[in-house]
Amino acid sequence: MGVDLISAHFLDASELEETEEQVKLHVLGPLRATYRGQPLDLGPLKQRRLLVALILKANNPVSREEIIESVWHRETPNSVVNLVYTYVARLRRILDPGRSSRKLSGLIVSTPTGYLLQAGADQLDLLEFNRLSIIAKEKLARGHFAESFEVMQRATELWSGGVAEDVPPAASEHSIAPMLRQQYNAMLVDLTHVASQLGRSLEVVPALTKAIQCDPLHENLHSCLMLALASSGQQAAAVRLFEEIRDRLREELGLSPGPDLQRTFQQILLQEV
């Protein structure tokens, strides 16, 4: 794949308390937490910002200074340390009912300088996406295209929007969020090429359409969707898509489509796809 994976520590199953009633966390789209399939109320915006800061560095320590910067930016109140403690205590009650504040098996644990959210790929969609990305990359390198396609399909289906898109501006300003998005977009490019080789281009159209809704000016994604549409016999739709991105680039940025997008358009017009 075109983008290196974001460094992440994957906990071994033995490191986590075994339970069939784990809280599930979702950050590849709106921030959500569920328990037994039911949504959990994660509280006010700043409390959710704190949770996003921990999730984006899952299984790695986050210092209090990092948390404060993520949650308050330059508007730090005098009581900020107490507020961090209060928000963490509330999140623990929501996500780890019945556990003591420093018990190592909890979802949010204390570190010498801050806090850490420990979770497995079966609990957090971000970690599951990274896990599947590694598997897909290995299968692709070995030429196992059909298997890689299935894994990438599962990985892209985890995304339902931007990273924690309903928790502004913490997630969008976190350095990991655009890296995750870049990794996702790179996977979609690989998925498009593999789908073309397998004659399964139509199957990637929904994922590409969803991605473009979040990145309406991303030329490479538009090129992929145009190719997928044309390869599945929808040349007219591919041409309309080019016209839409061409007009959008002109109106919003004062730019013309780049050479790669232009080349894809010409291939479609000449029916070389």
Accessible surface in RSA format (square Angstrom, percent):
REM  Atomic radii and reference values for relative SASA: ProtOr
REM  Chains: A
REM  Algorithm: Lee & Richards
REM  Probe-radius: 1.40
REM  Slices: 20
REM RES _ NUM      All-atoms   Total-Side   Main-Chain    Non-polar    All polar
REM                ABS   REL    ABS   REL    ABS   REL    ABS   REL    ABS   REL
RES MET A   1    48.63  25.2   7.19   4.8  41.44  98.7   7.07   6.0  41.56  55.1
RES GLY A   2    71.15  87.7   0.00   N/A  71.15  87.7  37.82 103.8  33.33  74.7
RES VAL A   3    34.55  22.7  28.34  25.7   6.21  15.0  31.68  27.5   2.87   7.8
RES ASP A   4   116.20  81.4 105.03 104.5  11.17  26.4  32.54  76.6  83.66  83.4
RES LEU A   5    45.71  25.5  25.02  17.9  20.69  52.0  25.02  17.6  20.69  55.7
RES ILE A   6    20.42  11.6  14.20  10.6   6.22  15.0  16.45  11.8   3.97  10.8
RES SER A   7   108.78  91.9  81.83 109.2  26.95  62.1  54.52 116.1  54.26  76.0
RES ALA A   8    28.10  25.8   5.38   8.3  22.72  51.7   7.52  10.6  20.58  54.5
RES HIS A   9    85.85  46.9  79.59  55.3   6.25  16.0  57.77  59.5  28.07  32.7
RES PHE A  10    69.22  34.6  51.55  31.9  17.67  46.0  52.43  31.8  16.79  48.1
RES LEU A  11    27.49  15.3   9.95   7.1  17.54  44.1  10.00   7.0  17.49  47.1
RES ASP A  12    82.56  57.8  74.51  74.2   8.05  19.0  29.97  70.5  52.59  52.4
RES ALA A  13    66.03  60.7  54.75  84.5  11.27  25.6  60.71  85.5   5.32  14.1
RES SER A  14   101.07  85.4  60.41  80.6  40.66  93.7  55.24 117.6  45.83  64.2
RES GLU A  15    89.95  51.6  61.25  46.3  28.70  68.3  38.05  73.6  51.90  42.4
RES LEU A  16    29.50  16.4  20.39  14.6   9.10  22.9  23.27  16.3   6.22  16.7
RES GLU A  17    79.03  45.4  61.55  46.6  17.49  41.6  35.67  69.0  43.36  35.4
RES GLU A  18   138.32  79.4 114.74  86.8  23.58  56.2  65.57 126.8  72.75  59.4
RES THR A  19    54.01  38.4  30.61  31.0  23.40  55.8  26.65  35.8  27.36  41.4
RES GLU A  20   178.90 102.7 139.80 105.8  39.11  93.1  60.76 117.5 118.14  96.5
RES GLU A  21    77.97  44.8  67.12  50.8  10.86  25.9  22.60  43.7  55.37  45.2
RES GLN A  22    27.50  15.4  18.82  13.8   8.69  20.7   8.20  17.4  19.31  14.6
RES VAL A  23    10.37   6.8   7.81   7.1   2.56   6.2   7.81   6.8   2.56   6.9
RES LYS A  24    78.52  38.3  78.52  48.2   0.00   0.0  55.19  49.7  23.33  24.8
RES LEU A  25     0.55   0.3   0.10   0.1   0.44   1.1   0.10   0.1   0.44   1.2
RES HIS A  26    46.46  25.4  46.46  32.3   0.00   0.0  36.33  37.4  10.13  11.8
RES VAL A  27     0.00   0.0   0.00   0.0   0.00   0.0   0.00   0.0   0.00   0.0
RES LEU A  28     2.54   1.4   0.00   0.0   2.54   6.4   0.80   0.6   1.74   4.7
RES GLY A  29     0.72   0.9   0.00   N/A   0.72   0.9   0.72   2.0   0.00   0.0
RES PRO A  30    44.38  32.3  43.03  39.2   1.35   4.9  43.03  35.5   1.35   8.4
RES LEU A  31    11.36   6.3   0.07   0.0  11.30  28.4   0.07   0.0  11.30  30.4
RES ARG A  32   113.10  47.5 109.54  55.8   3.57   8.5  50.52  69.0  62.59  37.9
RES ALA A  33     1.55   1.4   0.00   0.0   1.55   3.5   0.00   0.0   1.55   4.1
RES THR A  34    17.82  12.7  17.82  18.1   0.00   0.0  12.31  16.5   5.51   8.3
RES TYR A  35    65.15  30.4  63.34  36.0   1.80   4.7  44.82  33.7  20.33  25.1
RES ARG A  36   162.82  68.4 123.37  62.9  39.45  93.9  61.13  83.6 101.69  61.6
RES GLY A  37    62.76  77.4   0.00   N/A  62.76  77.4  33.27  91.3  29.49  66.0
RES GLN A  38   118.56  66.3 118.56  86.6   0.00   0.0  43.01  91.6  75.54  57.3
RES PRO A  39   108.25  78.9  88.95  81.1  19.30  70.2  89.05  73.5  19.20 119.3
RES LEU A  40    46.97  26.2  32.71  23.4  14.25  35.8  35.15  24.7  11.81  31.8
RES ASP A  41   120.27  84.2  99.45  99.0  20.82  49.2  47.22 111.1  73.06  72.9
RES LEU A  42     9.05   5.0   5.08   3.6   3.97  10.0   5.08   3.6   3.97  10.7
RES GLY A  43    25.54  31.5   0.00   N/A  25.54  31.5  16.84  46.2   8.70  19.5
RES PRO A  44    71.68  52.2  59.29  54.0  12.39  45.0  71.08  58.7   0.60   3.7
RES LEU A  45    61.09  34.0  56.73  40.6   4.36  11.0  56.73  39.8   4.36  11.7
RES LYS A  46    77.24  37.7  76.25  46.8   0.99   2.4  30.08  27.1  47.16  50.2
RES GLN A  47     2.25   1.3   2.25   1.6   0.00   0.0   0.00   0.0   2.25   1.7
RES ARG A  48    55.50  23.3  55.50  28.3   0.00   0.0  13.01  17.8  42.49  25.8
RES ARG A  49    26.61  11.2  26.58  13.6   0.03   0.1   0.00   0.0  26.61  16.1
RES LEU A  50     0.00   0.0   0.00   0.0   0.00   0.0   0.00   0.0   0.00   0.0
RES LEU A  51     0.00   0.0   0.00   0.0   0.00   0.0   0.00   0.0   0.00   0.0
RES VAL A  52     1.34   0.9   1.34   1.2   0.00   0.0   1.34   1.2   0.00   0.0
RES ALA A  53     2.80   2.6   1.38   2.1   1.42   3.2   2.40   3.4   0.40   1.1
RES LEU A  54     0.15   0.1   0.00   0.0   0.15   0.4   0.00   0.0   0.15   0.4
RES ILE A  55     0.00   0.0   0.00   0.0   0.00   0.0   0.00   0.0   0.00   0.0
RES LEU A  56     6.15   3.4   0.03   0.0   6.13  15.4   0.03   0.0   6.13  16.5
RES LYS A  57    55.59  27.1  51.42  31.5   4.17   9.9  29.06  26.2  26.53  28.3
RES ALA A  58     4.87   4.5   0.49   0.8   4.38  10.0   0.49   0.7   4.38  11.6
RES ASN A  59    10.83   7.5   0.29   0.3  10.54  25.4   1.34   3.2   9.49   9.2
RES ASN A  60    51.16  35.3  51.04  49.3   0.12   0.3   8.13  19.6  43.03  41.6
RES PRO A  61    73.28  53.4  67.07  61.1   6.21  22.6  67.12  55.4   6.15  38.2
RES VAL A  62     2.73   1.8   2.72   2.5   0.01   0.0   2.73   2.4   0.00   0.0
RES SER A  63    24.34  20.6  22.48  30.0   1.86   4.3  17.81  37.9   6.53   9.2
RES ARG A  64    83.03  34.9  83.03  42.3   0.00   0.0  20.52  28.0  62.51  37.9
RES GLU A  65   124.37  71.4 117.43  88.8   6.95  16.5  66.69 129.0  57.69  47.1
RES GLU A  66    69.94  40.2  63.93  48.4   6.01  14.3  40.53  78.4  29.41  24.0
RES ILE A  67     0.00   0.0   0.00   0.0   0.00   0.0   0.00   0.0   0.00   0.0
RES ILE A  68    31.63  18.0  31.63  23.6   0.00   0.0  31.63  22.8   0.00   0.0
RES GLU A  69    99.62  57.2  98.38  74.4   1.24   2.9  48.18  93.2  51.44  42.0
RES SER A  70    18.09  15.3  13.56  18.1   4.53  10.4   5.76  12.3  12.33  17.3
RES VAL A  71     0.00   0.0   0.00   0.0   0.00   0.0   0.00   0.0   0.00   0.0
RES TRP A  72    10.44   4.2   5.23   2.5   5.21  12.2   3.97   2.1   6.47  10.5
RES HIS A  73    41.20  22.5  35.46  24.6   5.74  14.7  29.06  30.0  12.14  14.1
RES ARG A  74   225.11  94.5 191.49  97.6  33.62  80.1  78.76 107.6 146.36  88.7
RES GLU A  75   146.33  84.0 130.34  98.6  16.00  38.1  53.19 102.9  93.14  76.0
RES THR A  76    67.61  48.1  39.85  40.4  27.76  66.2  30.09  40.4  37.52  56.7
RES PRO A  77    46.18  33.7  32.35  29.5  13.83  50.3  44.04  36.4   2.14  13.3
RES ASN A  78   166.57 114.9 127.63 123.3  38.94  93.8  39.61  95.3 126.96 122.7
RES SER A  79    55.06  46.5  47.50  63.4   7.56  17.4  38.70  82.4  16.37  22.9
RES VAL A  80    14.84   9.8  14.84  13.4   0.00   0.0  14.84  12.9   0.00   0.0
RES VAL A  81    92.21  60.7  90.19  81.6   2.02   4.9  90.88  79.0   1.33   3.6
RES ASN A  82   103.68  71.5 102.15  98.7   1.53   3.7  20.70  49.8  82.99  80.2
RES LEU A  83    51.69  28.8  51.69  37.0   0.00   0.0  51.69  36.3   0.00   0.0
RES VAL A  84     2.75   1.8   2.75   2.5   0.00   0.0   2.75   2.4   0.00   0.0
RES TYR A  85   139.89  65.3 139.32  79.3   0.58   1.5  95.73  71.9  44.16  54.4
RES THR A  86    47.93  34.1  45.42  46.0   2.50   6.0  26.07  35.0  21.86  33.0
RES TYR A  87    21.09   9.8  21.09  12.0   0.00   0.0   2.91   2.2  18.18  22.4
RES VAL A  88     1.57   1.0   1.57   1.4   0.00   0.0   1.57   1.4   0.00   0.0
RES ALA A  89    25.34  23.3  21.74  33.6   3.60   8.2  24.34  34.3   1.00   2.7
RES ARG A  90    93.26  39.2  92.32  47.1   0.94   2.2  18.39  25.1  74.87  45.4
RES LEU A  91     0.00   0.0   0.00   0.0   0.00   0.0   0.00   0.0   0.00   0.0
RES ARG A  92    24.18  10.2  23.96  12.2   0.22   0.5  15.74  21.5   8.43   5.1
RES ARG A  93   158.61  66.6 143.96  73.4  14.64  34.9  74.11 101.3  84.49  51.2
RES ILE A  94    46.95  26.7  33.50  25.0  13.45  32.4  39.81  28.7   7.14  19.4
RES LEU A  95     3.70   2.1   0.00   0.0   3.70   9.3   0.00   0.0   3.70   9.9
RES ASP A  96     8.51   6.0   6.27   6.2   2.24   5.3   2.53   6.0   5.98   6.0
RES PRO A  97    90.24  65.8  70.20  64.0  20.04  72.8  73.62  60.8  16.62 103.3
RES GLY A  98    91.23 112.5   0.00   N/A  91.23 112.5  44.01 120.8  47.22 105.8
RES ARG A  99    73.22  30.7  49.46  25.2  23.76  56.6  14.16  19.3  59.06  35.8
RES SER A 100    77.65  65.6  57.43  76.6  20.22  46.6  55.95 119.1  21.70  30.4
RES SER A 101    58.52  49.4  49.75  66.4   8.77  20.2  25.89  55.1  32.62  45.7
RES ARG A 102   177.22  74.4 163.39  83.3  13.82  32.9  62.21  85.0 115.01  69.7
RES LYS A 103   103.01  50.3  92.99  57.1  10.02  23.9  56.23  50.6  46.78  49.8
RES LEU A 104   141.40  78.7 134.72  96.4   6.69  16.8 134.85  94.7   6.55  17.6
RES SER A 105    35.64  30.1  16.91  22.6  18.73  43.2  22.88  48.7  12.76  17.9
RES GLY A 106     3.61   4.5   0.00   N/A   3.61   4.5   3.33   9.1   0.28   0.6
RES LEU A 107     9.13   5.1   6.19   4.4   2.94   7.4   8.41   5.9   0.73   2.0
RES ILE A 108     2.72   1.5   0.00   0.0   2.72   6.6   0.00   0.0   2.72   7.4
RES VAL A 109    10.68   7.0  10.68   9.7   0.00   0.0  10.68   9.3   0.00   0.0
RES SER A 110    30.99  26.2  11.36  15.2  19.62  45.2   6.86  14.6  24.12  33.8
RES THR A 111    24.94  17.7  13.62  13.8  11.32  27.0  19.53  26.2   5.42   8.2
RES PRO A 112   136.46  99.5  99.23  90.5  37.23 135.3 112.91  93.2  23.55 146.4
RES THR A 113    81.29  57.8  77.25  78.3   4.04   9.6  65.98  88.6  15.30  23.1
RES GLY A 114     0.06   0.1   0.00   N/A   0.06   0.1   0.00   0.0   0.06   0.1
RES TYR A 115    12.28   5.7  12.28   7.0   0.00   0.0   1.86   1.4  10.42  12.8
RES LEU A 116    28.97  16.1  28.97  20.7   0.00   0.0  28.97  20.3   0.00   0.0
RES LEU A 117     0.19   0.1   0.00   0.0   0.19   0.5   0.00   0.0   0.19   0.5
RES GLN A 118    25.82  14.4  24.69  18.0   1.13   2.7   1.50   3.2  24.32  18.4
RES ALA A 119     0.00   0.0   0.00   0.0   0.00   0.0   0.00   0.0   0.00   0.0
RES GLY A 120     4.74   5.9   0.00   N/A   4.74   5.9   4.74  13.0   0.00   0.0
RES ALA A 121    21.34  19.6  10.30  15.9  11.04  25.1  10.30  14.5  11.04  29.2
RES ASP A 122    89.47  62.7  66.34  66.0  23.14  54.7  48.11 113.2  41.36  41.2
RES GLN A 123    16.09   9.0  12.85   9.4   3.24   7.7   1.76   3.7  14.34  10.9
RES LEU A 124     1.17   0.6   0.00   0.0   1.17   2.9   0.28   0.2   0.89   2.4
RES ASP A 125    11.82   8.3   6.48   6.5   5.33  12.6   7.51  17.7   4.31   4.3
RES LEU A 126     7.16   4.0   7.16   5.1   0.00   0.0   7.16   5.0   0.00   0.0
RES LEU A 127     0.99   0.6   0.99   0.7   0.00   0.0   0.99   0.7   0.00   0.0
RES GLU A 128    31.62  18.2  31.62  23.9   0.00   0.0  13.75  26.6  17.87  14.6
RES PHE A 129     0.00   0.0   0.00   0.0   0.00   0.0   0.00   0.0   0.00   0.0
RES ASN A 130     1.30   0.9   1.30   1.3   0.00   0.0   1.14   2.7   0.16   0.2
RES ARG A 131    87.53  36.7  87.05  44.4   0.47   1.1  39.76  54.3  47.76  28.9
RES LEU A 132     2.83   1.6   2.83   2.0   0.00   0.0   2.83   2.0   0.00   0.0
RES SER A 133     0.00   0.0   0.00   0.0   0.00   0.0   0.00   0.0   0.00   0.0
RES ILE A 134    62.54  35.6  61.88  46.1   0.66   1.6  62.41  44.9   0.13   0.3
RES ILE A 135    48.94  27.9  48.93  36.5   0.01   0.0  48.93  35.2   0.01   0.0
RES ALA A 136     0.00   0.0   0.00   0.0   0.00   0.0   0.00   0.0   0.00   0.0
RES LYS A 137    76.89  37.5  76.04  46.7   0.85   2.0  47.94  43.2  28.94  30.8
RES GLU A 138    84.96  48.8  80.35  60.8   4.61  11.0  28.33  54.8  56.63  46.2
RES LYS A 139    50.68  24.7  50.68  31.1   0.00   0.0  17.54  15.8  33.14  35.3
RES LEU A 140    35.68  19.9  27.01  19.3   8.67  21.8  27.03  19.0   8.64  23.3
RES ALA A 141    92.32  84.9  47.07  72.6  45.25 102.9  60.06  84.6  32.27  85.5
RES ARG A 142   165.86  69.6 135.24  68.9  30.62  72.9  43.58  59.6 122.28  74.1
RES GLY A 143    36.79  45.4   0.00   N/A  36.79  45.4  18.63  51.1  18.15  40.7
RES HIS A 144    80.76  44.1  73.90  51.4   6.86  17.6  55.00  56.7  25.76  30.0
RES PHE A 145    74.88  37.5  71.93  44.5   2.96   7.7  71.93  43.6   2.96   8.5
RES ALA A 146    53.68  49.4  50.62  78.1   3.06   7.0  50.83  71.6   2.84   7.5
RES GLU A 147    86.92  49.9  83.12  62.9   3.81   9.1  36.84  71.3  50.08  40.9
RES SER A 148     0.00   0.0   0.00   0.0   0.00   0.0   0.00   0.0   0.00   0.0
RES PHE A 149     0.30   0.2   0.30   0.2   0.00   0.0   0.30   0.2   0.00   0.0
RES GLU A 150    81.65  46.9  81.11  61.4   0.54   1.3  39.72  76.8  41.93  34.2
RES VAL A 151    10.38   6.8  10.38   9.4   0.00   0.0  10.38   9.0   0.00   0.0
RES MET A 152     0.00   0.0   0.00   0.0   0.00   0.0   0.00   0.0   0.00   0.0
RES GLN A 153    27.88  15.6  27.88  20.4   0.00   0.0   8.06  17.2  19.82  15.0
RES ARG A 154   121.49  51.0 117.08  59.7   4.42  10.5  48.37  66.1  73.13  44.3
RES ALA A 155     0.00   0.0   0.00   0.0   0.00   0.0   0.00   0.0   0.00   0.0
RES THR A 156     0.56   0.4   0.28   0.3   0.27   0.7   0.17   0.2   0.39   0.6
RES GLU A 157   124.28  71.4  99.27  75.1  25.01  59.6  41.44  80.2  82.84  67.6
RES LEU A 158    55.14  30.7  40.81  29.2  14.33  36.0  44.66  31.4  10.47  28.2
RES TRP A 159     1.94   0.8   1.18   0.6   0.76   1.8   1.20   0.6   0.74   1.2
RES SER A 160    68.74  58.1  47.76  63.7  20.97  48.3  41.12  87.6  27.62  38.7
RES GLY A 161     5.23   6.4   0.00   N/A   5.23   6.4   3.73  10.2   1.50   3.4
RES GLY A 162    17.29  21.3   0.00   N/A  17.29  21.3  17.05  46.8   0.24   0.5
RES VAL A 163    14.46   9.5   3.86   3.5  10.59  25.5   3.86   3.4  10.59  28.7
RES ALA A 164     1.74   1.6   0.00   0.0   1.74   4.0   0.00   0.0   1.74   4.6
RES GLU A 165    92.42  53.1  59.79  45.2  32.63  77.7  30.96  59.9  61.47  50.2
RES ASP A 166    63.27  44.3  46.30  46.1  16.98  40.1  36.10  85.0  27.17  27.1
RES VAL A 167     0.74   0.5   0.00   0.0   0.74   1.8   0.16   0.1   0.58   1.6
RES PRO A 168    78.36  57.1  74.25  67.7   4.11  14.9  77.67  64.1   0.69   4.3
RES PRO A 169    41.85  30.5  41.45  37.8   0.41   1.5  41.85  34.6   0.00   0.0
RES ALA A 170     6.13   5.6   1.67   2.6   4.47  10.2   2.10   3.0   4.04  10.7
RES ALA A 171     0.96   0.9   0.96   1.5   0.00   0.0   0.96   1.3   0.00   0.0
RES SER A 172    83.95  70.9  56.14  74.9  27.82  64.1  53.69 114.3  30.27  42.4
RES GLU A 173   114.62  65.8  81.11  61.4  33.51  79.8  39.59  76.6  75.03  61.3
RES HIS A 174    32.01  17.5  24.27  16.9   7.73  19.8  22.11  22.8   9.89  11.5
RES SER A 175    79.47  67.2  65.97  88.0  13.50  31.1  50.95 108.5  28.51  39.9
RES ILE A 176    24.66  14.0  24.66  18.4   0.00   0.0  24.66  17.8   0.00   0.0
RES ALA A 177     6.29   5.8   5.22   8.1   1.07   2.4   5.54   7.8   0.75   2.0
RES PRO A 178    75.77  55.2  65.18  59.4  10.59  38.5  71.46  59.0   4.31  26.8
RES MET A 179    91.43  47.3  89.71  59.4   1.72   4.1  71.76  61.0  19.67  26.1
RES LEU A 180     0.26   0.1   0.26   0.2   0.00   0.0   0.26   0.2   0.00   0.0
RES ARG A 181    31.95  13.4  31.95  16.3   0.00   0.0  29.83  40.8   2.12   1.3
RES GLN A 182   104.01  58.2  99.74  72.9   4.27  10.2  27.84  59.3  76.17  57.8
RES GLN A 183     5.66   3.2   4.17   3.0   1.48   3.5   4.17   8.9   1.48   1.1
RES TYR A 184     1.76   0.8   1.76   1.0   0.00   0.0   0.83   0.6   0.93   1.1
RES ASN A 185    12.10   8.3  12.02  11.6   0.08   0.2   6.11  14.7   5.99   5.8
RES ALA A 186    15.57  14.3   7.83  12.1   7.74  17.6  13.93  19.6   1.64   4.3
RES MET A 187     0.52   0.3   0.42   0.3   0.11   0.3   0.42   0.4   0.11   0.1
RES LEU A 188     0.24   0.1   0.00   0.0   0.24   0.6   0.00   0.0   0.24   0.6
RES VAL A 189    27.83  18.3  27.83  25.2   0.00   0.0  27.83  24.2   0.00   0.0
RES ASP A 190    22.82  16.0  21.55  21.4   1.27   3.0   1.41   3.3  21.41  21.4
RES LEU A 191     0.57   0.3   0.57   0.4   0.00   0.0   0.57   0.4   0.00   0.0
RES THR A 192     5.05   3.6   4.72   4.8   0.33   0.8   4.72   6.3   0.33   0.5
RES HIS A 193    90.59  49.5  88.47  61.5   2.12   5.4  60.31  62.2  30.29  35.2
RES VAL A 194     4.25   2.8   4.25   3.8   0.00   0.0   4.25   3.7   0.00   0.0
RES ALA A 195     0.04   0.0   0.04   0.1   0.00   0.0   0.04   0.1   0.00   0.0
RES SER A 196    64.12  54.2  46.45  62.0  17.67  40.7  16.01  34.1  48.10  67.4
RES GLN A 197   119.78  67.0  80.60  58.9  39.18  93.3  41.01  87.3  78.77  59.7
RES LEU A 198    60.81  33.9  33.40  23.9  27.42  68.9  38.59  27.1  22.22  59.8
RES GLY A 199    68.69  84.7   0.00   N/A  68.69  84.7  35.30  96.9  33.40  74.8
RES ARG A 200    67.17  28.2  62.50  31.9   4.67  11.1  27.65  37.8  39.53  24.0
RES SER A 201     8.55   7.2   6.09   8.1   2.46   5.7   3.08   6.6   5.47   7.7
RES LEU A 202   104.62  58.3 100.63  72.0   3.99  10.0 100.63  70.7   3.99  10.7
RES GLU A 203    78.00  44.8  62.54  47.3  15.47  36.8  38.81  75.1  39.19  32.0
RES VAL A 204     0.45   0.3   0.45   0.4   0.00   0.0   0.45   0.4   0.00   0.0
RES VAL A 205    24.51  16.1  24.51  22.2   0.00   0.0  24.51  21.3   0.00   0.0
RES PRO A 206    90.64  66.1  78.75  71.8  11.90  43.2  86.00  71.0   4.64  28.9
RES ALA A 207    12.68  11.7   9.26  14.3   3.42   7.8  11.52  16.2   1.16   3.1
RES LEU A 208     0.41   0.2   0.41   0.3   0.00   0.0   0.41   0.3   0.00   0.0
RES THR A 209    53.65  38.2  53.10  53.8   0.55   1.3  47.59  63.9   6.06   9.2
RES LYS A 210    62.63  30.6  60.99  37.4   1.64   3.9  42.45  38.2  20.18  21.5
RES ALA A 211     1.36   1.3   0.00   0.0   1.36   3.1   1.36   1.9   0.00   0.0
RES ILE A 212    17.34   9.9  17.17  12.8   0.17   0.4  17.17  12.4   0.17   0.5
RES GLN A 213   134.78  75.4 103.45  75.6  31.33  74.6  42.86  91.2  91.92  69.7
RES CYS A 214    50.58  38.3  20.57  22.9  30.01  70.5  13.03  33.0  37.55  40.5
RES ASP A 215    39.49  27.7  38.60  38.4   0.89   2.1   1.68   4.0  37.81  37.7
RES PRO A 216    59.82  43.6  59.82  54.5   0.00   0.0  59.82  49.4   0.00   0.0
RES LEU A 217    53.69  29.9  41.91  30.0  11.78  29.6  42.68  30.0  11.01  29.6
RES HIS A 218    55.90  30.6  46.35  32.2   9.55  24.4  36.83  38.0  19.07  22.2
RES GLU A 219    51.39  29.5  46.95  35.5   4.44  10.6  22.15  42.8  29.23  23.9
RES ASN A 220    76.13  52.5  69.65  67.3   6.48  15.6  18.37  44.2  57.76  55.8
RES LEU A 221     0.00   0.0   0.00   0.0   0.00   0.0   0.00   0.0   0.00   0.0
RES HIS A 222     0.61   0.3   0.61   0.4   0.00   0.0   0.00   0.0   0.61   0.7
RES SER A 223    10.03   8.5  10.03  13.4   0.00   0.0   2.75   5.9   7.28  10.2
RES CYS A 224     3.35   2.5   3.35   3.7   0.00   0.0   0.00   0.0   3.35   3.6
RES LEU A 225     9.16   5.1   9.16   6.5   0.00   0.0   9.16   6.4   0.00   0.0
RES MET A 226     0.00   0.0   0.00   0.0   0.00   0.0   0.00   0.0   0.00   0.0
RES LEU A 227    39.05  21.7  38.88  27.8   0.16   0.4  39.05  27.4   0.00   0.0
RES ALA A 228     1.05   1.0   0.03   0.0   1.02   2.3   1.05   1.5   0.00   0.0
RES LEU A 229    16.27   9.1  16.27  11.6   0.00   0.0  16.27  11.4   0.00   0.0
RES ALA A 230     3.70   3.4   0.78   1.2   2.92   6.6   0.78   1.1   2.92   7.7
RES SER A 231    50.82  42.9  15.22  20.3  35.60  82.0  13.92  29.6  36.90  51.7
RES SER A 232    37.56  31.7   4.90   6.5  32.66  75.2  16.47  35.1  21.10  29.6
RES GLY A 233    56.51  69.7   0.00   N/A  56.51  69.7  27.52  75.5  28.98  64.9
RES GLN A 234    67.33  37.6  61.02  44.6   6.31  15.0  28.92  61.6  38.40  29.1
RES GLN A 235    66.07  36.9  64.74  47.3   1.33   3.2  25.05  53.3  41.02  31.1
RES ALA A 236    65.80  60.5  54.44  84.0  11.37  25.9  62.12  87.5   3.68   9.7
RES ALA A 237    22.10  20.3  17.44  26.9   4.65  10.6  18.00  25.3   4.10  10.9
RES ALA A 238     0.00   0.0   0.00   0.0   0.00   0.0   0.00   0.0   0.00   0.0
RES VAL A 239    35.02  23.0  35.02  31.7   0.00   0.0  35.02  30.4   0.00   0.0
RES ARG A 240   136.59  57.3 135.85  69.2   0.74   1.8  57.51  78.6  79.07  47.9
RES LEU A 241    19.24  10.7  17.99  12.9   1.26   3.2  18.98  13.3   0.26   0.7
RES PHE A 242     5.61   2.8   5.61   3.5   0.00   0.0   5.61   3.4   0.00   0.0
RES GLU A 243    67.36  38.7  67.33  50.9   0.03   0.1  10.85  21.0  56.51  46.1
RES GLU A 244    89.69  51.5  82.62  62.5   7.07  16.8  33.91  65.6  55.78  45.5
RES ILE A 245     0.00   0.0   0.00   0.0   0.00   0.0   0.00   0.0   0.00   0.0
RES ARG A 246    75.40  31.7  75.26  38.4   0.15   0.3  14.82  20.3  60.58  36.7
RES ASP A 247    49.93  35.0  49.59  49.4   0.34   0.8  15.24  35.9  34.69  34.6
RES ARG A 248    62.03  26.0  59.76  30.5   2.27   5.4  11.31  15.5  50.72  30.7
RES LEU A 249     2.98   1.7   2.98   2.1   0.00   0.0   2.98   2.1   0.00   0.0
RES ARG A 250   138.47  58.1 130.46  66.5   8.01  19.1  55.46  75.8  83.01  50.3
RES GLU A 251   142.15  81.6 103.19  78.1  38.96  92.8  43.40  83.9  98.75  80.6
RES GLU A 252   110.50  63.4  77.82  58.9  32.68  77.8  34.35  66.4  76.15  62.2
RES LEU A 253    93.37  52.0  65.32  46.7  28.05  70.5  72.44  50.9  20.93  56.3
RES GLY A 254    62.95  77.6   0.00   N/A  62.95  77.6  30.02  82.4  32.93  73.7
RES LEU A 255   101.13  56.3  95.59  68.4   5.54  13.9 100.26  70.4   0.88   2.4
RES SER A 256    85.61  72.3  67.55  90.2  18.06  41.6  30.19  64.3  55.41  77.6
RES PRO A 257    13.23   9.6   4.10   3.7   9.13  33.2   4.10   3.4   9.13  56.7
RES GLY A 258    20.43  25.2   0.00   N/A  20.43  25.2  20.43  56.1   0.00   0.0
RES PRO A 259   101.82  74.2  93.84  85.5   7.98  29.0  99.01  81.7   2.81  17.5
RES ASP A 260    94.00  65.8  92.22  91.8   1.78   4.2  30.47  71.7  63.53  63.4
RES LEU A 261     1.49   0.8   0.33   0.2   1.15   2.9   0.33   0.2   1.15   3.1
RES GLN A 262    66.84  37.4  66.81  48.8   0.04   0.1  23.66  50.4  43.18  32.8
RES ARG A 263   133.00  55.8 127.44  65.0   5.56  13.2  58.94  80.6  74.06  44.9
RES THR A 264     9.35   6.6   9.08   9.2   0.27   0.6   0.13   0.2   9.22  13.9
RES PHE A 265    27.80  13.9  27.80  17.2   0.00   0.0  27.80  16.9   0.00   0.0
RES GLN A 266    87.33  48.8  87.33  63.8   0.00   0.0  35.36  75.3  51.98  39.4
RES GLN A 267    65.14  36.4  64.83  47.4   0.31   0.7   7.41  15.8  57.74  43.8
RES ILE A 268     3.73   2.1   0.52   0.4   3.21   7.7   1.12   0.8   2.61   7.1
RES LEU A 269    88.80  49.5  62.15  44.5  26.65  67.0  65.23  45.8  23.57  63.4
RES LEU A 270   116.36  64.8  93.34  66.8  23.02  57.9  98.32  69.1  18.04  48.5
RES GLN A 271   142.90  79.9 116.27  85.0  26.63  63.4  27.42  58.4 115.49  87.6
RES GLU A 272   115.81  66.5  77.47  58.6  38.34  91.3  37.66  72.8  78.16  63.8
RES VAL A 273    64.88  42.7  10.70   9.7  54.18 130.6  37.57  32.6  27.31  74.1
END  Absolute sums over single chains surface
CHAIN  1 A    13502.7      10922.4       2580.3       7263.8       6238.9
END  Absolute sums over all chains
TOTAL         13502.7      10922.4       2580.3       7263.8       6238.9
